Amino acid sequence: MSDAVRPMLDLPLATAEFVAVDTETNGLSGDKCELTEIGAVLVGGGELHEEWDSLVGVAQPLGRYIQRFTGISQSMVDDAPAPEDVLPRLANMLRGRVLVAHNSRFDVRVLRQAFARAALEWPDPPVICTVQMARRFAPLQRRRGLATLAGALGIDVEEVHRALPDARTCARVFCALFGRLCANAPTIGDAITILGAKKVRKRPASVPNRPRGERPHLAALPHEPGVYIFRDADGQPLYVGKSVDLRVRARSHFTSGASWTQHAEHVDHTVTESELGALLLEDRLIKALKPPGNVKGKSDPDGYVYIRCRLDIPFPILEVALEPAVGHAVCVGPVRGRAAAAELVEQLNSLFGLRHCGRSMPRRAHPSAYGQMGRCLSPCLNDLDPNVYRERLDEALRLFVGKSGAAALLARVDDQIREASAAQRYERAAWLQRRRERLESLLARLGGVLRAIHTGARLVLAPHPSAAGRFDPIWVAGGRVVDWGAAESSLVDRSMRALKAAPPAGRLGGWLSADAVAEARLVGAWIALNKPPTLELGPRVGEAQHERFLSRHGFVLHRGEGERGLASVAG
């Protein structure tokens, strides 16, 4: 970097101007590589401004493959201006600004070589690479091609392998990650330092040295919710944690005596808007990084359980478990209290004549006690049509496919009471009335949501633990988190994508993969415990409904904008 450009490194990153650049070439390597097209987009204040592009003439004919790949034909470059006529415009655009490129090493090498051939001075601007930004600030996104990364960040990609569209996409990716970069790097020089080092082998000059045995420098951690990663001297992750107060929680580890703290040299962090956002990010980072300091926690940390029914076995049963079932199943909850959930299962089995005998169904010569009382269809006698049992089971499970399983269950018992009274079966009506009273008491104790988790799609606003009007938007569909956090696209567009990910209305059973179970339980338990603002999504839930929902909870949605367009009206 030249001495003329070096003072730029001390300028504030937040107020700097950037030029996102993309180049197309003839596809050859080394000295044979020639520039065929340049695209540049001016970026400032997190927004895209001036755009410019130009084809560039070449000395050697283009190969057929590269013409098909880029769409730049031989006739196009034959009519294009020479490099010495194009490159001065780019040099003027780069002066006093930071060059941004996706895989910047390639683009900078191509441009340096083109400037040298044209006998022009390379402006040598500071360079930021969006691949390095993604590696640092979107670590769960393993595939970092430009179009793939943009899609993961919610950015629409209309055209690829042409200079200006790719430069525009690069600029939007940069804007999506720019806030996280500014939070970690106050100046341009700090940003280049943070993104440039592959391994952190020594502490940055801005962090004072500390004697061995003292904790890492934690003053940069904010008093905000989020996730932190402790690393050793080589940058390898040691421990991933989350907290509603990053600085306080990170400091507490060095009074715990954990063995990994002896090797902790650095700490990275990501701020979220809510505790749920921190829980999600922590869970995903632990799965991705597998740090040695993280061990499996206790088996039932929150007291919530699921009532579930696996539909891929003959004569399915209702059971109580800590987690949703993997594969094809109906999972209801989470609800608080294993004993109350088990009693509710027993009540349902008796009401609908379902099996009481657990997964292993013994073969009997005579009905069980439940069968003799008319409370079980007795498939254990080996003479029951599985379709008859399945119809009764589906009748029970459909109570939980709607929005209010508790009310539907009580209404079902009320109907049975009326039927028994009309048939003058007064003993059964009295028994059902006692059962209804017991069910009502059970449902009040369970304190959860009696609804199959795979049904519908919803937008959940997870609030900031202390700041009014700040939320993490989280979309849940099919029992899984399908989208969350800030992005460039609008809330309404993301809600419609979440709705498409949900199973059709009224379907019995949903599918959860093994790696999605822990996250589904984590999110479900947090929502059941905290009862955050929730918007049920549907084909008719459009922008007006989103605006009313957000306004009711302290936000307004500006048209056509994403989370950047959410403005607090809480004061």
GUKEZA-361351 format. One record per residue (C-alpha): residue in one letter; x, y, z. Coordinates in nm, 2 decimals, always signed. Layout:
N
{'A',{X,Y,Z}}
...
This chain:
571
{'M',{+0.00,+0.00,+0.00}}
{'S',{+0.14,+0.34,-0.10}}
{'D',{+0.23,+0.62,+0.15}}
{'A',{-0.04,+0.84,-0.01}}
{'V',{-0.31,+0.59,+0.07}}
{'R',{-0.18,+0.49,+0.42}}
{'P',{-0.35,+0.79,+0.60}}
{'M',{-0.69,+0.65,+0.49}}
{'L',{-0.64,+0.36,+0.73}}
{'D',{-0.71,+0.59,+1.03}}
{'L',{-1.04,+0.71,+0.89}}
{'P',{-1.36,+0.60,+1.06}}
{'L',{-1.50,+0.29,+0.88}}
{'A',{-1.87,+0.39,+0.93}}
{'T',{-1.83,+0.71,+0.73}}
{'A',{-1.60,+0.58,+0.45}}
{'E',{-1.70,+0.54,+0.09}}
{'F',{-1.65,+0.21,-0.09}}
{'V',{-1.64,+0.08,-0.45}}
{'A',{-1.76,-0.27,-0.51}}
{'V',{-1.58,-0.40,-0.81}}
{'D',{-1.61,-0.71,-1.03}}
{'T',{-1.41,-0.81,-1.33}}
{'E',{-1.46,-1.06,-1.61}}
{'T',{-1.16,-1.20,-1.80}}
{'N',{-1.07,-1.42,-2.10}}
{'G',{-1.05,-1.72,-1.86}}
{'L',{-0.67,-1.77,-1.91}}
{'S',{-0.41,-1.77,-1.63}}
{'G',{-0.09,-1.59,-1.56}}
{'D',{+0.04,-1.34,-1.82}}
{'K',{-0.22,-1.46,-2.07}}
{'C',{-0.51,-1.33,-1.85}}
{'E',{-0.68,-1.02,-2.01}}
{'L',{-0.96,-0.81,-1.87}}
{'T',{-1.29,-0.82,-2.08}}
{'E',{-1.53,-0.63,-1.86}}
{'I',{-1.54,-0.41,-1.54}}
{'G',{-1.83,-0.33,-1.32}}
{'A',{-1.82,-0.09,-1.02}}
{'V',{-2.08,+0.03,-0.77}}
{'L',{-2.03,+0.32,-0.53}}
{'V',{-2.14,+0.23,-0.17}}
{'G',{-2.18,+0.48,+0.12}}
{'G',{-2.38,+0.48,+0.44}}
{'G',{-2.49,+0.12,+0.38}}
{'E',{-2.66,+0.21,+0.05}}
{'L',{-2.58,+0.17,-0.32}}
{'H',{-2.53,+0.48,-0.53}}
{'E',{-2.35,+0.54,-0.86}}
{'E',{-2.29,+0.25,-1.10}}
{'W',{-2.05,+0.22,-1.39}}
{'D',{-1.94,-0.06,-1.62}}
{'S',{-1.76,-0.11,-1.95}}
{'L',{-1.64,-0.38,-2.18}}
{'V',{-1.27,-0.38,-2.25}}
{'G',{-1.09,-0.47,-2.57}}
{'V',{-0.85,-0.77,-2.57}}
{'A',{-0.55,-0.86,-2.78}}
{'Q',{-0.61,-1.24,-2.81}}
{'P',{-0.93,-1.40,-2.94}}
{'L',{-1.18,-1.53,-2.68}}
{'G',{-1.23,-1.91,-2.64}}
{'R',{-1.57,-2.06,-2.70}}
{'Y',{-1.61,-2.17,-2.34}}
{'I',{-1.56,-1.83,-2.18}}
{'Q',{-1.80,-1.68,-2.43}}
{'R',{-2.07,-1.92,-2.33}}
{'F',{-1.98,-1.88,-1.96}}
{'T',{-1.99,-1.50,-1.94}}
{'G',{-2.21,-1.42,-2.24}}
{'I',{-1.94,-1.18,-2.36}}
{'S',{-1.89,-1.26,-2.73}}
{'Q',{-1.59,-1.19,-2.95}}
{'S',{-1.78,-0.92,-3.14}}
{'M',{-1.86,-0.74,-2.81}}
{'V',{-1.49,-0.70,-2.71}}
{'D',{-1.39,-0.62,-3.07}}
{'D',{-1.60,-0.31,-3.05}}
{'A',{-1.50,-0.23,-2.69}}
{'P',{-1.26,+0.05,-2.59}}
{'A',{-0.90,-0.03,-2.52}}
{'P',{-0.78,-0.08,-2.15}}
{'E',{-0.60,+0.25,-2.15}}
{'D',{-0.92,+0.43,-2.23}}
{'V',{-1.13,+0.24,-1.96}}
{'L',{-0.90,+0.21,-1.66}}
{'P',{-0.85,+0.58,-1.59}}
{'R',{-1.22,+0.61,-1.51}}
{'L',{-1.19,+0.33,-1.26}}
{'A',{-0.88,+0.49,-1.11}}
{'N',{-1.07,+0.81,-1.05}}
{'M',{-1.35,+0.62,-0.89}}
{'L',{-1.12,+0.44,-0.65}}
{'R',{-0.92,+0.74,-0.53}}
{'G',{-1.00,+0.82,-0.16}}
{'R',{-1.22,+0.51,-0.14}}
{'V',{-1.20,+0.15,-0.03}}
{'L',{-1.21,-0.13,-0.30}}
{'V',{-1.46,-0.41,-0.21}}
{'A',{-1.46,-0.74,-0.41}}
{'H',{-1.57,-1.10,-0.37}}
{'N',{-1.25,-1.30,-0.36}}
{'S',{-1.06,-0.97,-0.39}}
{'R',{-0.72,-1.14,-0.44}}
{'F',{-0.83,-1.24,-0.80}}
{'D',{-0.98,-0.91,-0.90}}
{'V',{-0.69,-0.70,-0.76}}
{'R',{-0.44,-0.92,-0.94}}
{'V',{-0.63,-0.89,-1.27}}
{'L',{-0.66,-0.51,-1.23}}
{'R',{-0.29,-0.46,-1.13}}
{'Q',{-0.19,-0.65,-1.44}}
{'A',{-0.42,-0.46,-1.66}}
{'F',{-0.29,-0.12,-1.53}}
{'A',{+0.07,-0.23,-1.58}}
{'R',{+0.00,-0.33,-1.94}}
{'A',{-0.17,+0.00,-2.01}}
{'A',{+0.13,+0.18,-1.85}}
{'L',{-0.10,+0.34,-1.59}}
{'E',{-0.03,+0.38,-1.22}}
{'W',{-0.24,+0.15,-1.00}}
{'P',{-0.42,+0.36,-0.73}}
{'D',{-0.34,+0.09,-0.47}}
{'P',{-0.66,+0.15,-0.26}}
{'P',{-0.73,-0.03,+0.07}}
{'V',{-0.91,-0.36,-0.01}}
{'I',{-1.19,-0.55,+0.18}}
{'C',{-1.29,-0.90,+0.07}}
{'T',{-1.66,-1.01,+0.12}}
{'V',{-1.55,-1.37,+0.13}}
{'Q',{-1.34,-1.28,+0.44}}
{'M',{-1.63,-1.09,+0.58}}
{'A',{-1.86,-1.39,+0.54}}
{'R',{-1.59,-1.62,+0.70}}
{'R',{-1.58,-1.40,+1.00}}
{'F',{-1.94,-1.28,+1.04}}
{'A',{-2.14,-1.56,+0.88}}
{'P',{-1.94,-1.87,+1.00}}
{'L',{-2.23,-2.11,+0.96}}
{'Q',{-2.25,-2.04,+0.58}}
{'R',{-1.99,-2.29,+0.46}}
{'R',{-2.04,-2.23,+0.08}}
{'R',{-1.93,-1.87,+0.01}}
{'G',{-1.97,-1.84,-0.37}}
{'L',{-2.12,-1.50,-0.44}}
{'A',{-2.47,-1.61,-0.55}}
{'T',{-2.49,-1.88,-0.27}}
{'L',{-2.39,-1.63,+0.00}}
{'A',{-2.62,-1.37,-0.13}}
{'G',{-2.91,-1.62,-0.12}}
{'A',{-2.83,-1.71,+0.24}}
{'L',{-2.84,-1.34,+0.33}}
{'G',{-3.18,-1.30,+0.17}}
{'I',{-3.05,-1.11,-0.13}}
{'D',{-3.21,-1.17,-0.47}}
{'V',{-2.96,-1.25,-0.75}}
{'E',{-3.10,-1.18,-1.10}}
{'E',{-2.79,-1.24,-1.32}}
{'V',{-2.44,-1.39,-1.27}}
{'H',{-2.10,-1.38,-1.45}}
{'R',{-2.14,-1.03,-1.58}}
{'A',{-1.94,-0.75,-1.42}}
{'L',{-2.20,-0.50,-1.32}}
{'P',{-2.47,-0.75,-1.18}}
{'D',{-2.19,-0.93,-0.99}}
{'A',{-2.06,-0.60,-0.85}}
{'R',{-2.41,-0.50,-0.75}}
{'T',{-2.46,-0.83,-0.57}}
{'C',{-2.12,-0.79,-0.40}}
{'A',{-2.22,-0.45,-0.28}}
{'R',{-2.54,-0.58,-0.13}}
{'V',{-2.36,-0.86,+0.05}}
{'F',{-2.11,-0.60,+0.18}}
{'C',{-2.40,-0.38,+0.31}}
{'A',{-2.56,-0.69,+0.47}}
{'L',{-2.24,-0.76,+0.67}}
{'F',{-2.13,-0.40,+0.71}}
{'G',{-2.30,-0.34,+1.05}}
{'R',{-2.12,-0.64,+1.20}}
{'L',{-1.78,-0.52,+1.06}}
{'C',{-1.84,-0.17,+1.20}}
{'A',{-1.91,-0.32,+1.55}}
{'N',{-1.57,-0.49,+1.55}}
{'A',{-1.36,-0.24,+1.36}}
{'P',{-1.37,+0.14,+1.42}}
{'T',{-1.13,+0.23,+1.14}}
{'I',{-1.06,+0.12,+0.79}}
{'G',{-0.72,-0.01,+0.91}}
{'D',{-0.88,-0.21,+1.19}}
{'A',{-1.12,-0.37,+0.94}}
{'I',{-0.84,-0.48,+0.71}}
{'T',{-0.64,-0.62,+1.00}}
{'I',{-0.94,-0.82,+1.13}}
{'L',{-1.03,-0.96,+0.79}}
{'G',{-0.68,-1.02,+0.67}}
{'A',{-0.53,-1.25,+0.92}}
{'K',{-0.60,-1.62,+0.87}}
{'K',{-0.49,-1.71,+1.22}}
{'V',{-0.46,-1.49,+1.52}}
{'R',{-0.11,-1.57,+1.65}}
{'K',{-0.05,-1.26,+1.85}}
{'R',{-0.28,-1.01,+2.01}}
{'P',{-0.37,-0.69,+1.82}}
{'A',{-0.17,-0.39,+1.91}}
{'S',{-0.48,-0.22,+2.04}}
{'V',{-0.52,-0.48,+2.31}}
{'P',{-0.26,-0.45,+2.59}}
{'N',{-0.04,-0.75,+2.68}}
{'R',{-0.13,-0.93,+2.99}}
{'P',{+0.07,-1.16,+3.22}}
{'R',{+0.01,-1.54,+3.18}}
{'G',{-0.28,-1.66,+3.39}}
{'E',{-0.49,-1.35,+3.36}}
{'R',{-0.82,-1.35,+3.15}}
{'P',{-0.83,-1.22,+2.79}}
{'H',{-0.90,-0.86,+2.74}}
{'L',{-1.28,-0.83,+2.76}}
{'A',{-1.34,-0.46,+2.76}}
{'A',{-1.46,-0.47,+2.40}}
{'L',{-1.76,-0.69,+2.49}}
{'P',{-2.08,-0.49,+2.53}}
{'H',{-2.36,-0.52,+2.78}}
{'E',{-2.59,-0.67,+2.52}}
{'P',{-2.74,-1.01,+2.45}}
{'G',{-2.54,-1.23,+2.21}}
{'V',{-2.28,-1.50,+2.16}}
{'Y',{-1.91,-1.51,+2.24}}
{'I',{-1.63,-1.75,+2.13}}
{'F',{-1.32,-1.79,+2.33}}
{'R',{-1.02,-1.89,+2.12}}
{'D',{-0.66,-2.00,+2.19}}
{'A',{-0.34,-1.84,+2.05}}
{'D',{-0.39,-2.01,+1.71}}
{'G',{-0.75,-1.89,+1.68}}
{'Q',{-0.90,-2.23,+1.75}}
{'P',{-1.24,-2.22,+1.93}}
{'L',{-1.23,-2.33,+2.29}}
{'Y',{-1.58,-2.24,+2.42}}
{'V',{-1.90,-2.10,+2.28}}
{'G',{-2.14,-1.93,+2.52}}
{'K',{-2.44,-1.70,+2.51}}
{'S',{-2.58,-1.44,+2.75}}
{'V',{-2.81,-1.15,+2.78}}
{'D',{-2.50,-0.95,+2.91}}
{'L',{-2.20,-1.06,+2.71}}
{'R',{-1.93,-0.88,+2.92}}
{'V',{-2.06,-1.00,+3.26}}
{'R',{-2.11,-1.36,+3.15}}
{'A',{-1.77,-1.39,+2.97}}
{'R',{-1.59,-1.26,+3.28}}
{'S',{-1.76,-1.51,+3.51}}
{'H',{-1.59,-1.80,+3.33}}
{'F',{-1.25,-1.71,+3.49}}
{'T',{-1.38,-1.77,+3.84}}
{'S',{-1.52,-2.12,+3.75}}
{'G',{-1.19,-2.31,+3.73}}
{'A',{-1.28,-2.46,+3.38}}
{'S',{-0.96,-2.61,+3.23}}
{'W',{-1.01,-2.44,+2.89}}
{'T',{-0.98,-2.09,+3.04}}
{'Q',{-0.60,-2.15,+3.09}}
{'H',{-0.56,-2.15,+2.71}}
{'A',{-0.80,-1.86,+2.63}}
{'E',{-0.63,-1.58,+2.45}}
{'H',{-0.89,-1.40,+2.24}}
{'V',{-1.27,-1.36,+2.24}}
{'D',{-1.50,-1.29,+1.95}}
{'H',{-1.86,-1.19,+1.99}}
{'T',{-2.18,-1.14,+1.79}}
{'V',{-2.46,-0.92,+1.93}}
{'T',{-2.82,-1.03,+1.89}}
{'E',{-3.14,-0.85,+1.97}}
{'S',{-3.28,-1.11,+2.20}}
{'E',{-3.21,-1.40,+2.43}}
{'L',{-3.37,-1.64,+2.18}}
{'G',{-3.15,-1.51,+1.90}}
{'A',{-2.85,-1.58,+2.12}}
{'L',{-2.97,-1.93,+2.20}}
{'L',{-3.02,-2.01,+1.84}}
{'L',{-2.68,-1.88,+1.73}}
{'E',{-2.50,-2.05,+2.02}}
{'D',{-2.66,-2.39,+1.94}}
{'R',{-2.57,-2.36,+1.57}}
{'L',{-2.21,-2.25,+1.64}}
{'I',{-2.15,-2.53,+1.89}}
{'K',{-2.27,-2.78,+1.62}}
{'A',{-2.05,-2.62,+1.36}}
{'L',{-1.73,-2.55,+1.56}}
{'K',{-1.75,-2.84,+1.82}}
{'P',{-1.54,-2.65,+2.08}}
{'P',{-1.39,-2.88,+2.34}}
{'G',{-1.51,-2.66,+2.63}}
{'N',{-1.88,-2.72,+2.56}}
{'V',{-2.02,-3.03,+2.72}}
{'K',{-2.37,-3.16,+2.71}}
{'G',{-2.59,-2.99,+2.96}}
{'K',{-2.85,-3.16,+3.19}}
{'S',{-3.12,-3.36,+3.01}}
{'D',{-3.42,-3.15,+3.12}}
{'P',{-3.31,-2.79,+3.17}}
{'D',{-3.65,-2.63,+3.14}}
{'G',{-3.91,-2.87,+3.26}}
{'Y',{-4.10,-2.89,+2.93}}
{'V',{-4.20,-3.21,+2.76}}
{'Y',{-4.38,-3.32,+2.45}}
{'I',{-4.68,-3.54,+2.39}}
{'R',{-4.59,-3.72,+2.07}}
{'C',{-4.71,-4.00,+1.84}}
{'R',{-4.48,-4.17,+1.59}}
{'L',{-4.69,-4.25,+1.28}}
{'D',{-4.43,-4.49,+1.12}}
{'I',{-4.51,-4.78,+1.35}}
{'P',{-4.81,-5.02,+1.35}}
{'F',{-5.08,-4.92,+1.60}}
{'P',{-4.91,-4.59,+1.71}}
{'I',{-4.92,-4.48,+2.07}}
{'L',{-4.92,-4.15,+2.25}}
{'E',{-4.62,-4.10,+2.47}}
{'V',{-4.44,-3.83,+2.68}}
{'A',{-4.08,-3.74,+2.59}}
{'L',{-3.83,-3.46,+2.64}}
{'E',{-3.79,-3.40,+2.27}}
{'P',{-4.00,-3.40,+1.95}}
{'A',{-3.99,-3.73,+1.76}}
{'V',{-3.76,-3.77,+1.46}}
{'G',{-3.92,-3.86,+1.13}}
{'H',{-4.30,-3.88,+1.06}}
{'A',{-4.48,-3.79,+1.38}}
{'V',{-4.73,-3.56,+1.55}}
{'C',{-4.56,-3.38,+1.84}}
{'V',{-4.77,-3.16,+2.07}}
{'G',{-4.63,-2.90,+2.30}}
{'P',{-4.40,-2.82,+2.46}}
{'V',{-4.60,-2.84,+2.79}}
{'R',{-4.47,-2.80,+3.15}}
{'G',{-4.48,-3.10,+3.38}}
{'R',{-4.41,-3.46,+3.29}}
{'A',{-4.66,-3.60,+3.54}}
{'A',{-4.95,-3.38,+3.41}}
{'A',{-4.86,-3.47,+3.05}}
{'A',{-4.86,-3.84,+3.13}}
{'E',{-5.20,-3.81,+3.30}}
{'L',{-5.33,-3.62,+2.99}}
{'V',{-5.21,-3.91,+2.77}}
{'E',{-5.39,-4.16,+2.99}}
{'Q',{-5.71,-3.95,+2.96}}
{'L',{-5.68,-3.93,+2.59}}
{'N',{-5.62,-4.31,+2.56}}
{'S',{-5.93,-4.38,+2.75}}
{'L',{-6.15,-4.13,+2.57}}
{'F',{-6.05,-4.26,+2.22}}
{'G',{-5.98,-4.63,+2.30}}
{'L',{-5.61,-4.61,+2.22}}
{'R',{-5.34,-4.84,+2.34}}
{'H',{-5.22,-4.81,+2.70}}
{'C',{-4.95,-5.07,+2.68}}
{'G',{-4.65,-4.88,+2.55}}
{'R',{-4.44,-4.94,+2.24}}
{'S',{-4.41,-5.32,+2.28}}
{'M',{-4.75,-5.46,+2.23}}
{'P',{-4.80,-5.79,+2.41}}
{'R',{-5.02,-6.05,+2.24}}
{'R',{-5.31,-6.15,+2.47}}
{'A',{-5.57,-6.42,+2.46}}
{'H',{-5.81,-6.20,+2.65}}
{'P',{-5.87,-5.82,+2.66}}
{'S',{-5.68,-5.61,+2.92}}
{'A',{-5.86,-5.44,+3.20}}
{'Y',{-5.89,-5.13,+2.98}}
{'G',{-6.04,-5.34,+2.70}}
{'Q',{-6.29,-5.50,+2.93}}
{'M',{-6.40,-5.15,+3.04}}
{'G',{-6.44,-5.03,+2.68}}
{'R',{-6.15,-4.79,+2.71}}
{'C',{-5.92,-4.97,+2.46}}
{'L',{-5.98,-5.12,+2.11}}
{'S',{-5.76,-5.41,+2.22}}
{'P',{-5.53,-5.45,+1.92}}
{'C',{-5.33,-5.69,+2.14}}
{'L',{-5.59,-5.96,+2.06}}
{'N',{-5.45,-5.96,+1.70}}
{'D',{-5.79,-5.94,+1.54}}
{'L',{-5.83,-5.56,+1.49}}
{'D',{-5.82,-5.40,+1.15}}
{'P',{-5.53,-5.14,+1.17}}
{'N',{-5.74,-4.89,+0.97}}
{'V',{-6.01,-4.89,+1.24}}
{'Y',{-5.74,-4.81,+1.50}}
{'R',{-5.59,-4.55,+1.28}}
{'E',{-5.92,-4.37,+1.23}}
{'R',{-5.97,-4.34,+1.60}}
{'L',{-5.61,-4.22,+1.64}}
{'D',{-5.65,-3.96,+1.37}}
{'E',{-5.97,-3.84,+1.54}}
{'A',{-5.77,-3.78,+1.86}}
{'L',{-5.47,-3.62,+1.68}}
{'R',{-5.69,-3.38,+1.48}}
{'L',{-5.78,-3.20,+1.80}}
{'F',{-5.42,-3.07,+1.80}}
{'V',{-5.39,-2.97,+1.44}}
{'G',{-5.59,-2.65,+1.49}}
{'K',{-5.48,-2.34,+1.68}}
{'S',{-5.64,-2.44,+2.02}}
{'G',{-5.60,-2.80,+2.12}}
{'A',{-5.72,-2.74,+2.47}}
{'A',{-6.05,-2.58,+2.37}}
{'A',{-6.11,-2.85,+2.10}}
{'L',{-6.05,-3.13,+2.35}}
{'L',{-6.30,-2.99,+2.60}}
{'A',{-6.55,-2.93,+2.32}}
{'R',{-6.51,-3.29,+2.22}}
{'V',{-6.59,-3.41,+2.57}}
{'D',{-6.89,-3.18,+2.59}}
{'D',{-7.02,-3.34,+2.27}}
{'Q',{-6.98,-3.68,+2.42}}
{'I',{-7.17,-3.58,+2.73}}
{'R',{-7.46,-3.45,+2.53}}
{'E',{-7.46,-3.77,+2.32}}
{'A',{-7.46,-3.99,+2.63}}
{'S',{-7.74,-3.78,+2.79}}
{'A',{-7.95,-3.80,+2.48}}
{'A',{-7.92,-4.18,+2.47}}
{'Q',{-8.01,-4.18,+2.85}}
{'R',{-7.67,-4.33,+2.94}}
{'Y',{-7.66,-4.12,+3.25}}
{'E',{-7.38,-4.31,+3.42}}
{'R',{-7.15,-4.25,+3.12}}
{'A',{-7.25,-3.89,+3.11}}
{'A',{-7.16,-3.85,+3.48}}
{'W',{-6.83,-4.03,+3.42}}
{'L',{-6.75,-3.79,+3.12}}
{'Q',{-6.85,-3.49,+3.33}}
{'R',{-6.60,-3.59,+3.60}}
{'R',{-6.34,-3.66,+3.33}}
{'R',{-6.40,-3.31,+3.18}}
{'E',{-6.34,-3.15,+3.52}}
{'R',{-6.02,-3.34,+3.55}}
{'L',{-5.91,-3.25,+3.20}}
{'E',{-5.98,-2.88,+3.27}}
{'S',{-5.76,-2.89,+3.58}}
{'L',{-5.48,-3.08,+3.39}}
{'L',{-5.48,-2.83,+3.10}}
{'A',{-5.45,-2.54,+3.34}}
{'R',{-5.15,-2.71,+3.51}}
{'L',{-4.97,-2.79,+3.18}}
{'G',{-4.92,-2.42,+3.10}}
{'G',{-4.81,-2.49,+2.74}}
{'V',{-4.95,-2.49,+2.39}}
{'L',{-5.16,-2.80,+2.30}}
{'R',{-5.09,-2.78,+1.93}}
{'A',{-4.89,-3.00,+1.69}}
{'I',{-4.56,-2.82,+1.63}}
{'H',{-4.56,-2.90,+1.26}}
{'T',{-4.89,-2.71,+1.19}}
{'G',{-4.88,-2.36,+1.03}}
{'A',{-4.62,-2.10,+1.02}}
{'R',{-4.57,-1.80,+1.25}}
{'L',{-4.36,-1.49,+1.29}}
{'V',{-4.23,-1.46,+1.65}}
{'L',{-4.09,-1.13,+1.78}}
{'A',{-3.83,-1.22,+2.05}}
{'P',{-3.78,-0.90,+2.25}}
{'H',{-3.46,-0.74,+2.37}}
{'P',{-3.42,-0.82,+2.74}}
{'S',{-3.39,-0.45,+2.84}}
{'A',{-3.43,-0.21,+2.55}}
{'A',{-3.80,-0.14,+2.46}}
{'G',{-3.89,-0.17,+2.09}}
{'R',{-3.60,-0.40,+1.99}}
{'F',{-3.67,-0.75,+1.86}}
{'D',{-3.53,-1.05,+1.67}}
{'P',{-3.78,-1.16,+1.41}}
{'I',{-3.80,-1.54,+1.40}}
{'W',{-4.00,-1.75,+1.15}}
{'V',{-4.11,-2.09,+1.26}}
{'A',{-4.27,-2.33,+1.01}}
{'G',{-4.31,-2.71,+1.02}}
{'G',{-4.16,-2.72,+1.37}}
{'R',{-3.83,-2.57,+1.25}}
{'V',{-3.68,-2.22,+1.25}}
{'V',{-3.67,-2.14,+0.87}}
{'D',{-3.55,-1.78,+0.90}}
{'W',{-3.44,-1.53,+1.17}}
{'G',{-3.26,-1.21,+1.23}}
{'A',{-3.20,-0.91,+1.02}}
{'A',{-3.18,-0.92,+0.64}}
{'E',{-3.22,-0.70,+0.34}}
{'S',{-3.55,-0.84,+0.22}}
{'S',{-3.88,-0.73,+0.37}}
{'L',{-4.06,-0.91,+0.66}}
{'V',{-4.36,-0.98,+0.44}}
{'D',{-4.15,-1.15,+0.17}}
{'R',{-3.98,-1.36,+0.44}}
{'S',{-4.31,-1.45,+0.59}}
{'M',{-4.44,-1.58,+0.26}}
{'R',{-4.13,-1.79,+0.22}}
{'A',{-4.18,-1.93,+0.57}}
{'L',{-4.55,-2.01,+0.48}}
{'K',{-4.44,-2.21,+0.18}}
{'A',{-4.21,-2.42,+0.41}}
{'A',{-4.50,-2.52,+0.63}}
{'P',{-4.70,-2.85,+0.56}}
{'P',{-5.05,-2.80,+0.41}}
{'A',{-5.32,-2.71,+0.66}}
{'G',{-5.49,-3.01,+0.82}}
{'R',{-5.21,-3.26,+0.75}}
{'L',{-5.16,-3.51,+1.02}}
{'G',{-4.80,-3.55,+1.10}}
{'G',{-4.48,-3.36,+1.02}}
{'W',{-4.12,-3.44,+0.95}}
{'L',{-3.82,-3.35,+1.17}}
{'S',{-3.47,-3.45,+1.09}}
{'A',{-3.24,-3.56,+1.37}}
{'D',{-3.03,-3.25,+1.36}}
{'A',{-3.34,-3.03,+1.38}}
{'V',{-3.49,-3.18,+1.70}}
{'A',{-3.27,-3.00,+1.95}}
{'E',{-3.33,-2.66,+1.79}}
{'A',{-3.71,-2.73,+1.77}}
{'R',{-3.71,-2.81,+2.14}}
{'L',{-3.50,-2.51,+2.23}}
{'V',{-3.72,-2.27,+2.05}}
{'G',{-4.05,-2.43,+2.15}}
{'A',{-3.96,-2.42,+2.52}}
{'W',{-3.84,-2.06,+2.51}}
{'I',{-4.16,-1.95,+2.33}}
{'A',{-4.38,-2.15,+2.58}}
{'L',{-4.20,-2.00,+2.88}}
{'N',{-4.18,-1.64,+2.76}}
{'K',{-4.50,-1.61,+2.54}}
{'P',{-4.36,-1.35,+2.30}}
{'P',{-4.57,-1.16,+2.04}}
{'T',{-4.66,-1.41,+1.77}}
{'L',{-4.83,-1.36,+1.43}}
{'E',{-5.00,-1.66,+1.27}}
{'L',{-4.92,-1.65,+0.90}}
{'G',{-5.15,-1.73,+0.61}}
{'P',{-5.21,-1.65,+0.25}}
{'R',{-5.41,-1.34,+0.34}}
{'V',{-5.16,-1.21,+0.60}}
{'G',{-5.00,-0.93,+0.40}}
{'E',{-4.83,-0.60,+0.46}}
{'A',{-5.12,-0.44,+0.64}}
{'Q',{-5.14,-0.72,+0.89}}
{'H',{-4.77,-0.71,+0.95}}
{'E',{-4.79,-0.33,+1.01}}
{'R',{-5.07,-0.37,+1.26}}
{'F',{-4.89,-0.65,+1.44}}
{'L',{-4.56,-0.46,+1.46}}
{'S',{-4.73,-0.13,+1.56}}
{'R',{-4.92,-0.31,+1.84}}
{'H',{-4.58,-0.41,+1.99}}
{'G',{-4.39,-0.09,+1.94}}
{'F',{-4.27,-0.10,+1.58}}
{'V',{-4.38,+0.03,+1.24}}
{'L',{-4.28,-0.13,+0.91}}
{'H',{-4.17,+0.10,+0.63}}
{'R',{-4.29,-0.03,+0.29}}
{'G',{-4.04,-0.23,+0.09}}
{'E',{-3.78,-0.25,+0.36}}
{'G',{-3.63,-0.51,+0.58}}
{'E',{-3.53,-0.48,+0.95}}
{'R',{-3.35,-0.16,+0.87}}
{'G',{-3.69,-0.02,+0.80}}
{'L',{-3.83,-0.10,+1.15}}
{'A',{-3.85,+0.22,+1.35}}
{'S',{-3.93,+0.21,+1.72}}
{'V',{-4.23,+0.41,+1.82}}
{'A',{-4.17,+0.33,+2.19}}
{'G',{-4.03,+0.68,+2.25}}
